[in-house]
Structures are given as C-alpha cells and as structure tokens.
Amino acid sequence: MPLSAIAPKDRLIVSLDLPALEPAEAMIARLGDSVTFYKIGYHLVYAGGLTLARQLRAAGKKVFIDVKLHDIGNTVTRGVESLSTLGATFLTVHAYPQTMKAAVEGRGSAGPKILAVTVLTSYNEEDAQEAGYRHSIADLVAIRARQAKALGVDGLVCSPEEVAALRAIVGGEMSLVTPGIRPAGSSVGDQKRFMTPARAIAAGADYLVVGRPVMEAADPKAAADLIQAEIAQAFG
C-alpha cells in the first residue's frame, strides 16, 4: 500500500505501556473502535504481550512489536524469524548497519516491516555526547537513515523534529514513525524532542505513536478520538 493511501485512523498507534495483560485488555476494550493499531513494548512483552499480539491480530487490529533488537547478526536474524509468526505490521531494531542487515534477512518477503530506531527521542545533544557519539543528533540520524535505506529497511522511528529532513533523505517509500507526540496541553514526560499530532503529520510523519496522553487520560477513548480528529484534519 502506498504511504499516501494509509487511512487517517490507522496512523495513530497507541502504546500499551502497561505491566500485565489484564489492564492492557481492559484498555483495549475501553478504546474500542477508536483505535486500530497498538504498540507492544518491553514492559508488556515480558508480561505476556506476545500472546496479546496474536489476540489483537485475530481481532483485526494491527500490531507494532517494539523491542529494538540489537545483537550479533545471526541472533537478530533468528529473532526476527521467530517474531515474524505473530503477524505484526512493524518490528523495531536499533539502526546499526549489521543489525539492520540481519533483520532484513530475517524478515524475508512475508515478515513484519522493519523499522530502524535512529536516536531515541529521550536523547538530547548532551545525552548523545555522554554516550560517546562524536556526531550531533541531526548528523547521526541522517547517517543512519541513509544506511537504512541502502540496506532495504522499511522505515524509521524518529523524532517528529527530524521528519522533514529524513523525508528528503529517504524519499516517499519508507515509513516514518514518530513517538514524542504530545497533544497541546499534555505533559511532555521524559520526551525531549516532541511535537503535536498536527505538526508531525504536516512535517511528513506517516504514523504517530502516543502513549501516556491516551493511557493516562480520564477518558482514554475521548483522548484517542481527539487525536484521530486532529490527524484527519491535518489531511484537509
């Protein structure tokens, strides 16, 4: 499917950052038809989240497995092969060349789309320097984006602040998935590089990952509906 053909409703990915299956299933029930796409990360993966992924797929929902694989090549390839049985739409790896190459090999022709995480959105320039990187965040993201494109990776996870620059690098074929989305008036939490839904879409993001602004809202369904409406409005 061309990226331009993605339904606005499918562009919101709600992050199920919950500690167990029971609250996750309760949240999914509360959100109902408002949400079609869910992200399952470390917190829930280690508490039965892979079982939940299969349940979501059986219910017609889309799933994003966010485990940011990074290991020796053979281990990454075998891990992607195993996770491919879940029917997930997206699977994340860290954007190191050997890791991305191995993930693409493990994905094959029928596995999930591989998303490479360029630089975590909780990092700022000082954090990157402390981690030993000699490049600025912008330069490091651009380097990894070019490598990902050359290796056949399907998309990138990036800060919404980087979307416009990355779109110029990777063109229109790779998906750009952006966490660090905060609707106007919501808490920024631990995000240091963030943007509102409308601005992120206008910059060229394909999918928006939203966690706490939905999960911690007094009415999660209403919060999701507002974000969906803002996404739809951004497309005119």
C-alpha positions as YAML, in Angstrom:
chain: A
units: angstrom
residues:
- id: 1
  name: MET
  ca: [0.00, 0.00, 0.00]
- id: 2
  name: PRO
  ca: [1.40, 3.43, -0.89]
- id: 3
  name: LEU
  ca: [2.06, 5.51, 2.21]
- id: 4
  name: SER
  ca: [-0.32, 8.18, 0.91]
- id: 5
  name: ALA
  ca: [-3.14, 5.62, 0.93]
- id: 6
  name: ILE
  ca: [-2.97, 4.90, 4.68]
- id: 7
  name: ALA
  ca: [-6.31, 5.67, 6.30]
- id: 8
  name: PRO
  ca: [-6.04, 8.55, 8.80]
- id: 9
  name: LYS
  ca: [-7.46, 6.29, 11.53]
- id: 10
  name: ASP
  ca: [-4.66, 3.77, 11.01]
- id: 11
  name: ARG
  ca: [-1.99, 6.43, 11.52]
- id: 12
  name: LEU
  ca: [-2.47, 6.56, 15.30]
- id: 13
  name: ILE
  ca: [-0.57, 3.84, 17.16]
- id: 14
  name: VAL
  ca: [-1.45, 3.62, 20.84]
- id: 15
  name: SER
  ca: [1.40, 2.40, 23.01]
- id: 16
  name: LEU
  ca: [0.22, -0.18, 25.55]
- id: 17
  name: ASP
  ca: [2.75, 0.70, 28.23]
- id: 18
  name: LEU
  ca: [1.14, -1.45, 30.90]
- id: 19
  name: PRO
  ca: [2.58, -4.09, 33.25]
- id: 20
  name: ALA
  ca: [0.24, -7.03, 32.60]
- id: 21
  name: LEU
  ca: [-2.30, -8.49, 30.22]
- id: 22
  name: GLU
  ca: [-5.38, -7.71, 32.31]
- id: 23
  name: PRO
  ca: [-5.03, -3.89, 32.33]
- id: 24
  name: ALA
  ca: [-3.95, -3.96, 28.69]
- id: 25
  name: GLU
  ca: [-7.03, -5.93, 27.67]
- id: 26
  name: ALA
  ca: [-9.20, -3.57, 29.74]
- id: 27
  name: MET
  ca: [-7.68, -0.54, 27.98]
- id: 28
  name: ILE
  ca: [-8.22, -2.10, 24.55]
- id: 29
  name: ALA
  ca: [-11.86, -2.71, 25.45]
- id: 30
  name: ARG
  ca: [-12.26, 0.91, 26.59]
- id: 31
  name: LEU
  ca: [-10.75, 2.24, 23.37]
- id: 32
  name: GLY
  ca: [-12.96, 0.01, 21.21]
- id: 33
  name: ASP
  ca: [-13.20, 1.02, 17.56]
- id: 34
  name: SER
  ca: [-11.39, 4.31, 18.17]
- id: 35
  name: VAL
  ca: [-8.01, 2.61, 17.81]
- id: 36
  name: THR
  ca: [-6.94, 0.15, 15.11]
- id: 37
  name: PHE
  ca: [-3.20, -0.04, 15.82]
- id: 38
  name: TYR
  ca: [-1.33, -0.89, 19.04]
- id: 39
  name: LYS
  ca: [2.32, -0.90, 20.07]
- id: 40
  name: ILE
  ca: [3.61, -3.53, 22.47]
- id: 41
  name: GLY
  ca: [6.99, -2.73, 24.02]
- id: 42
  name: TYR
  ca: [9.28, -4.16, 26.67]
- id: 43
  name: HIS
  ca: [7.00, -3.54, 29.64]
- id: 44
  name: LEU
  ca: [4.23, -5.70, 28.23]
- id: 45
  name: VAL
  ca: [6.25, -8.10, 26.06]
- id: 46
  name: TYR
  ca: [7.75, -9.64, 29.19]
- id: 47
  name: ALA
  ca: [4.31, -9.95, 30.78]
- id: 48
  name: GLY
  ca: [2.52, -11.90, 28.05]
- id: 49
  name: GLY
  ca: [2.49, -9.25, 25.37]
- id: 50
  name: LEU
  ca: [3.30, -11.63, 22.52]
- id: 51
  name: THR
  ca: [0.18, -13.62, 23.35]
- id: 52
  name: LEU
  ca: [-1.77, -10.36, 23.31]
- id: 53
  name: ALA
  ca: [-0.28, -9.55, 19.90]
- id: 54
  name: ARG
  ca: [-1.79, -12.72, 18.49]
- id: 55
  name: GLN
  ca: [-5.14, -11.89, 20.10]
- id: 56
  name: LEU
  ca: [-5.12, -8.40, 18.61]
- id: 57
  name: ARG
  ca: [-4.35, -9.76, 15.16]
- id: 58
  name: ALA
  ca: [-7.18, -12.27, 15.49]
- id: 59
  name: ALA
  ca: [-9.49, -9.35, 16.34]
- id: 60
  name: GLY
  ca: [-8.44, -7.50, 13.18]
- id: 61
  name: LYS
  ca: [-6.13, -4.97, 14.87]
- id: 62
  name: LYS
  ca: [-2.65, -4.03, 13.70]
- id: 63
  name: VAL
  ca: [0.35, -4.61, 15.95]
- id: 64
  name: PHE
  ca: [3.74, -2.94, 16.34]
- id: 65
  name: ILE
  ca: [6.30, -5.01, 18.30]
- id: 66
  name: ASP
  ca: [8.77, -2.52, 19.77]
- id: 67
  name: VAL
  ca: [11.69, -4.50, 21.22]
- id: 68
  name: LYS
  ca: [14.53, -2.64, 19.44]
- id: 69
  name: LEU
  ca: [16.59, -5.72, 18.64]
- id: 70
  name: HIS
  ca: [20.37, -5.28, 18.67]
- id: 71
  name: ASP
  ca: [22.80, -8.20, 18.88]
- id: 72
  name: ILE
  ca: [25.17, -10.17, 16.71]
- id: 73
  name: GLY
  ca: [23.77, -10.66, 13.21]
- id: 74
  name: ASN
  ca: [22.77, -14.31, 13.45]
- id: 75
  name: THR
  ca: [20.91, -13.72, 16.71]
- id: 76
  name: VAL
  ca: [18.98, -10.81, 15.22]
- id: 77
  name: THR
  ca: [18.10, -12.80, 12.10]
- id: 78
  name: ARG
  ca: [16.78, -15.73, 14.13]
- id: 79
  name: GLY
  ca: [14.89, -13.40, 16.47]
- id: 80
  name: VAL
  ca: [13.15, -11.67, 13.58]
- id: 81
  name: GLU
  ca: [12.25, -15.05, 12.08]
- id: 82
  name: SER
  ca: [10.60, -16.07, 15.36]
- id: 83
  name: LEU
  ca: [8.73, -12.79, 15.78]
- id: 84
  name: SER
  ca: [7.51, -12.96, 12.18]
- id: 85
  name: THR
  ca: [4.99, -15.62, 13.21]
- id: 86
  name: LEU
  ca: [2.98, -13.02, 15.16]
- id: 87
  name: GLY
  ca: [1.60, -11.27, 12.09]
- id: 88
  name: ALA
  ca: [2.78, -7.87, 13.32]
- id: 89
  name: THR
  ca: [2.92, -4.93, 10.94]
- id: 90
  name: PHE
  ca: [6.09, -3.40, 12.42]
- id: 91
  name: LEU
  ca: [9.12, -4.63, 14.35]
- id: 92
  name: THR
  ca: [11.91, -2.37, 15.62]
- id: 93
  name: VAL
  ca: [15.68, -2.77, 15.62]
- id: 94
  name: HIS
  ca: [18.41, -0.31, 16.51]
- id: 95
  name: ALA
  ca: [19.84, 1.42, 13.44]
- id: 96
  name: TYR
  ca: [23.28, -0.17, 13.42]
- id: 97
  name: PRO
  ca: [24.25, -1.45, 9.95]
- id: 98
  name: GLN
  ca: [24.92, -5.08, 10.92]
- id: 99
  name: THR
  ca: [21.72, -5.22, 12.93]
- id: 100
  name: MET
  ca: [19.60, -3.73, 10.15]
- id: 101
  name: LYS
  ca: [21.09, -6.06, 7.54]
- id: 102
  name: ALA
  ca: [20.42, -9.10, 9.73]
- id: 103
  name: ALA
  ca: [16.85, -8.01, 10.44]
- id: 104
  name: VAL
  ca: [16.07, -7.56, 6.74]
- id: 105
  name: GLU
  ca: [17.42, -11.07, 6.11]
- id: 106
  name: GLY
  ca: [15.26, -12.50, 8.91]
- id: 107
  name: ARG
  ca: [12.17, -10.68, 7.71]
- id: 108
  name: GLY
  ca: [12.22, -12.31, 4.28]
- id: 109
  name: SER
  ca: [9.33, -11.49, 1.98]
- id: 110
  name: ALA
  ca: [6.46, -12.16, 4.38]
- id: 111
  name: GLY
  ca: [7.65, -10.90, 7.75]
- id: 112
  name: PRO
  ca: [6.90, -7.63, 9.53]
- id: 113
  name: LYS
  ca: [8.17, -4.33, 8.20]
- id: 114
  name: ILE
  ca: [11.47, -3.49, 9.85]
- id: 115
  name: LEU
  ca: [11.70, -0.09, 11.50]
- id: 116
  name: ALA
  ca: [15.13, 1.20, 12.47]
- id: 117
  name: VAL
  ca: [15.37, 3.39, 15.56]
- id: 118
  name: THR
  ca: [17.76, 6.22, 14.70]
- id: 119
  name: VAL
  ca: [18.24, 8.04, 18.04]
- id: 120
  name: LEU
  ca: [15.90, 7.66, 21.00]
- id: 121
  name: THR
  ca: [13.57, 10.63, 21.45]
- id: 122
  name: SER
  ca: [14.58, 10.84, 25.12]
- id: 123
  name: TYR
  ca: [18.11, 11.82, 24.00]
- id: 124
  name: ASN
  ca: [19.30, 15.38, 23.57]
- id: 125
  name: GLU
  ca: [22.74, 16.57, 22.43]
- id: 126
  name: GLU
  ca: [24.24, 16.25, 25.90]
- id: 127
  name: ASP
  ca: [22.95, 12.69, 26.25]
- id: 128
  name: ALA
  ca: [24.44, 11.73, 22.88]
- id: 129
  name: GLN
  ca: [27.82, 13.16, 23.85]
- id: 130
  name: GLU
  ca: [27.76, 11.28, 27.16]
- id: 131
  name: ALA
  ca: [27.05, 8.08, 25.21]
- id: 132
  name: GLY
  ca: [30.23, 8.64, 23.21]
- id: 133
  name: TYR
  ca: [28.81, 9.81, 19.89]
- id: 134
  name: ARG
  ca: [31.00, 12.33, 18.06]
- id: 135
  name: HIS
  ca: [28.24, 13.47, 15.71]
- id: 136
  name: SER
  ca: [25.36, 15.80, 16.52]
- id: 137
  name: ILE
  ca: [21.99, 14.09, 16.80]
- id: 138
  name: ALA
  ca: [20.92, 15.54, 13.45]
- id: 139
  name: ASP
  ca: [24.04, 14.22, 11.71]
- id: 140
  name: LEU
  ca: [23.80, 10.81, 13.38]
- id: 141
  name: VAL
  ca: [20.15, 10.45, 12.41]
- id: 142
  name: ALA
  ca: [20.95, 11.37, 8.79]
- id: 143
  name: ILE
  ca: [23.83, 8.87, 8.61]
- id: 144
  name: ARG
  ca: [21.66, 6.06, 9.97]
- id: 145
  name: ALA
  ca: [18.78, 6.96, 7.67]
- id: 146
  name: ARG
  ca: [20.99, 6.66, 4.59]
- id: 147
  name: GLN
  ca: [22.34, 3.34, 5.82]
- id: 148
  name: ALA
  ca: [18.82, 2.05, 6.50]
- id: 149
  name: LYS
  ca: [17.64, 2.99, 3.03]
- id: 150
  name: ALA
  ca: [20.64, 1.31, 1.40]
- id: 151
  name: LEU
  ca: [20.05, -1.89, 3.38]
- id: 152
  name: GLY
  ca: [16.37, -2.22, 2.46]
- id: 153
  name: VAL
  ca: [14.87, -1.29, 5.83]
- id: 154
  name: ASP
  ca: [11.16, -0.45, 5.58]
- id: 155
  name: GLY
  ca: [11.02, 2.62, 7.78]
- id: 156
  name: LEU
  ca: [12.47, 4.68, 10.57]
- id: 157
  name: VAL
  ca: [11.47, 5.58, 14.10]
- id: 158
  name: CYS
  ca: [12.50, 9.16, 14.66]
- id: 159
  name: SER
  ca: [11.70, 12.35, 16.50]
- id: 160
  name: PRO
  ca: [8.98, 14.42, 14.80]
- id: 161
  name: GLU
  ca: [11.52, 17.25, 14.69]
- id: 162
  name: GLU
  ca: [13.55, 15.14, 12.25]
- id: 163
  name: VAL
  ca: [10.74, 14.04, 9.94]
- id: 164
  name: ALA
  ca: [11.08, 16.72, 7.26]
- id: 165
  name: ALA
  ca: [14.84, 16.27, 6.94]
- id: 166
  name: LEU
  ca: [14.53, 12.48, 6.85]
- id: 167
  name: ARG
  ca: [11.81, 12.56, 4.21]
- id: 168
  name: ALA
  ca: [14.23, 14.45, 1.99]
- id: 169
  name: ILE
  ca: [16.83, 11.71, 2.55]
- id: 170
  name: VAL
  ca: [14.72, 8.55, 2.23]
- id: 171
  name: GLY
  ca: [12.02, 9.72, -0.18]
- id: 172
  name: GLY
  ca: [8.42, 8.58, -0.13]
- id: 173
  name: GLU
  ca: [8.84, 4.81, 0.09]
- id: 174
  name: MET
  ca: [9.97, 4.40, 3.69]
- id: 175
  name: SER
  ca: [7.57, 4.79, 6.62]
- id: 176
  name: LEU
  ca: [8.41, 7.46, 9.19]
- id: 177
  name: VAL
  ca: [7.03, 6.56, 12.62]
- id: 178
  name: THR
  ca: [7.22, 9.19, 15.32]
- id: 179
  name: PRO
  ca: [6.98, 8.86, 19.09]
- id: 180
  name: GLY
  ca: [7.36, 12.02, 21.11]
- id: 181
  name: ILE
  ca: [3.83, 13.08, 20.18]
- id: 182
  name: ARG
  ca: [2.16, 15.31, 22.71]
- id: 183
  name: PRO
  ca: [-1.24, 16.96, 22.06]
- id: 184
  name: ALA
  ca: [-1.45, 20.60, 23.11]
- id: 185
  name: GLY
  ca: [-1.76, 20.91, 26.88]
- id: 186
  name: SER
  ca: [-0.49, 17.43, 27.75]
- id: 187
  name: SER
  ca: [2.56, 16.64, 29.87]
- id: 188
  name: VAL
  ca: [5.81, 16.10, 27.92]
- id: 189
  name: GLY
  ca: [7.03, 13.46, 30.41]
- id: 190
  name: ASP
  ca: [10.54, 12.23, 29.57]
- id: 191
  name: GLN
  ca: [10.39, 13.33, 25.93]
- id: 192
  name: LYS
  ca: [12.98, 15.96, 24.99]
- id: 193
  name: ARG
  ca: [12.16, 16.13, 21.26]
- id: 194
  name: PHE
  ca: [8.39, 16.22, 20.75]
- id: 195
  name: MET
  ca: [5.60, 17.76, 18.63]
- id: 196
  name: THR
  ca: [1.81, 17.98, 18.40]
- id: 197
  name: PRO
  ca: [-0.03, 15.48, 16.14]
- id: 198
  name: ALA
  ca: [-0.99, 18.06, 13.51]
- id: 199
  name: ARG
  ca: [2.53, 19.45, 13.23]
- id: 200
  name: ALA
  ca: [4.05, 15.97, 12.97]
- id: 201
  name: ILE
  ca: [1.69, 14.98, 10.16]
- id: 202
  name: ALA
  ca: [2.31, 18.27, 8.37]
- id: 203
  name: ALA
  ca: [6.06, 17.62, 8.61]
- id: 204
  name: GLY
  ca: [5.62, 14.30, 6.81]
- id: 205
  name: ALA
  ca: [5.15, 11.65, 9.52]
- id: 206
  name: ASP
  ca: [3.23, 8.55, 8.44]
- id: 207
  name: TYR
  ca: [2.38, 7.12, 11.87]
- id: 208
  name: LEU
  ca: [2.17, 8.73, 15.31]
- id: 209
  name: VAL
  ca: [2.92, 6.74, 18.46]
- id: 210
  name: VAL
  ca: [1.04, 8.01, 21.51]
- id: 211
  name: GLY
  ca: [1.16, 6.51, 24.98]
- id: 212
  name: ARG
  ca: [0.53, 8.48, 28.14]
- id: 213
  name: PRO
  ca: [-1.70, 11.21, 26.63]
- id: 214
  name: VAL
  ca: [-4.19, 8.42, 25.85]
- id: 215
  name: MET
  ca: [-3.44, 5.84, 28.52]
- id: 216
  name: GLU
  ca: [-3.44, 8.30, 31.42]
- id: 217
  name: ALA
  ca: [-6.41, 10.38, 30.24]
- id: 218
  name: ALA
  ca: [-9.56, 10.43, 32.35]
- id: 219
  name: ASP
  ca: [-11.38, 9.26, 29.23]
- id: 220
  name: PRO
  ca: [-8.88, 7.36, 27.01]
- id: 221
  name: LYS
  ca: [-11.39, 6.86, 24.19]
- id: 222
  name: ALA
  ca: [-12.16, 10.59, 24.04]
- id: 223
  name: ALA
  ca: [-8.43, 11.38, 24.05]
- id: 224
  name: ALA
  ca: [-7.84, 8.95, 21.18]
- id: 225
  name: ASP
  ca: [-10.78, 10.38, 19.26]
- id: 226
  name: LEU
  ca: [-9.39, 13.91, 19.59]
- id: 227
  name: ILE
  ca: [-6.01, 12.82, 18.25]
- id: 228
  name: GLN
  ca: [-7.71, 10.94, 15.40]
- id: 229
  name: ALA
  ca: [-9.68, 14.08, 14.56]
- id: 230
  name: GLU
  ca: [-6.50, 16.17, 14.58]
- id: 231
  name: ILE
  ca: [-4.80, 13.69, 12.24]
- id: 232
  name: ALA
  ca: [-7.78, 13.68, 9.85]
- id: 233
  name: GLN
  ca: [-7.91, 17.47, 9.91]
- id: 234
  name: ALA
  ca: [-4.21, 17.64, 9.02]
- id: 235
  name: PHE
  ca: [-5.04, 15.93, 5.73]
- id: 236
  name: GLY
  ca: [-7.64, 18.58, 4.97]
...
